[in-house]
Amino acid sequence: MDFFLSAAYAQAGAPAQPSLMAQLLPLLLLGVLFYFMLIRPQMKRNKEHRELVGGLSKGDEIVSSGGLAGRVTDVGEVYLTLEIAEGTEVKVQKAAVAQVLPKGTLKSL
């Protein structure tokens, strides 16, 4: 019957709680890491793309994100007209422009 009875031992005090700063420091470091590794580079790429699209003009040779290569014949507010072959024009969203090619590149394709 002794195993049902346990000796009463004095319990130690509750372990010391880490300070609020020690609890928040890992989260803060993680937030800073995410900013410099993910958010900031993405913002930089978006800014470069906005500048690229904003600088488009008639006669520029581009490649769209879908792989279409052609010469810009008209630039609108949201869309641009792309001549992909003689007499063949398509409308493409400005946001779909992936790259501006150097002049004369289409002749070599």
C-alpha angles and dihedrals in degrees: 000000000000093000089065090058117066126197114255108239124185108252121227118245120269113284114263113268115234114246120264090251092054090052095049098041096081091049091048092050091049091051092051091047092051091049095053097037102040117007102043097048090048091051089050092051091048091051092050091049092049089052091047092051093042091055096053116122139171111291097029116133114225145171118221124218087253091059100257113144120197151120122280111242100171135015120206135175097275104357136049130199115238124197105213096172136001106296093001116108130171132187115237130183112250090232089063093065107114103174142002111225126214114263113276095024094117092061090060094050 
